[in-house]
Amino acid sequence: MNTGTAQARDGEVVCAVRELVKTYPALRGRRGQPPAPAVRATDGVDLDVRRGEIFGLLGPNGAGKSTLVRQLTGLMRPDAGSIHLLGHDLVRHPERAARLLAYLGQESTALDELTVSLAVETTGRLRGMDAAAVRTAREAILGELGLTALAARPLKKLSGGQRRLACFAAALVGDRSVLVLDEPTTGMDPVARRAVWAAVDRRREEHGVTVLLVTHNVIEAETVLDRVAVLEAGRIIACDTPSGLKSRVAHEVRLDLVWRERAPLDVPEVAALRASATESGRRWTLRLAPDEARAAVSAVTGGAAFLALDDFTLTTPSLEDVYLSLGGSTKGLVKA
Ligand SMILES: Nc1ncnc2c1ncn2[C@@H]1O[C@H](COP(=O)(O)OP(=O)(O)OP(=O)(O)O)[C@@H](O)[C@H]1O
């Protein structure tokens, strides 16, 4: 997937964000509910996304990804800061976003009553295509995504994954040069996921399409992204290629130990490991230097501890490890 990286690294900036701030106001408590404090959902965000890049926003629930995307797509006005997309000032002219980019949000309610075919056609017409061009594009996109057999079905009568794919089909019509996709593959099976990433890759290769992708799936992020901004509490805590980010924690490996019932704390080597372990039920997760990890593995697989051990895995760092080492909290990052 990363063939466009070099081109993207040196390419023209299509989206430049500076010092973006958005605070949701505090809410007074009503009917016995406690008041909610103000939330600074975007807290001084700077970003440069380049042409042809698949750029990710990764972060746990509540990190501010959707708020940032709503501002980038002209749906929400920031309190401060600037957004320039393809040379247009979107803070001054948020209405221009709709003709510059295609946005696939998390909700599909606007299209739910339409058939798959009509959802794609209607989106194409709204984007200014004539009837003949829309029909040609519809046939091509539905065929490309394996949706032709579902063309006559209303979206509300599709499964969650199929509906998501149909909404993705609608996002593709009209050949926008920037695609903003908020968790596009949620609920999709592997075949549909592959169809989405193949369609994205084709447009990037053939037309230099730029993709801004919101995800909290670290595996998908590592596979498809050229660069990723890691968001935590409204701030970007790191921004690099997935491998660049991972090299920051290359000095560590991750050791997962799963005990049959409980850890044998009477074994001194196990008791000693506990201080550096994160415990989750029967699982201990440790981040260790490679030689420490080797010593730990031989301690738990060699002696009395082995009888209490159900499973163990030794893995090189993932984006999740980077995120943790940057001070993030694991909650909300999806690993499967
Ligand atoms: N309309 C709103 N009013 C008040 N606070 C809000 C509102 N929308 C979001 N927030 C808060 O702003 C913060 C950022 O929310 P946002 O939805 O942008 O996060 P997110 O990273 O997209 O999360 P998720 O992965 O769950 O979609 C959270 O603390 C959230 O509770």
The ligand as an ORCA input file, in Angstrom:
! r2SCAN-3c Opt
* xyz 0 1
  N     -21.464     18.107     20.865
  C     -20.612     17.979     21.873
  N     -20.777     18.698     23.022
  C     -19.911     18.578     24.052
  N     -18.806     17.785     24.023
  C     -18.586     17.060     22.912
  C     -19.468     17.109     21.795
  N     -18.994     16.270     20.824
  C     -17.868     15.719     21.333
  N     -17.627     16.196     22.583
  C     -16.455     15.853     23.435
  O     -15.282     16.279     22.750
  C     -14.240     15.309     22.882
  C     -13.815     14.841     21.512
  O     -14.890     14.115     20.919
  P     -14.792     13.500     19.441
  O     -16.133     12.955     19.100
  O     -14.211     14.507     18.536
  O     -13.749     12.297     19.683
  P     -13.355     11.088     18.712
  O     -11.863     10.962     18.785
  O     -13.943     11.261     17.378
  O     -14.025      9.847     19.445
  P     -14.647      8.463     18.804
  O     -13.470      7.578     18.480
  O     -15.428      7.938     19.956
  O     -15.493      8.817     17.629
  C     -14.801     14.207     23.782
  O     -14.388     14.497     25.108
  C     -16.297     14.364     23.638
  O     -16.959     13.939     24.815
*
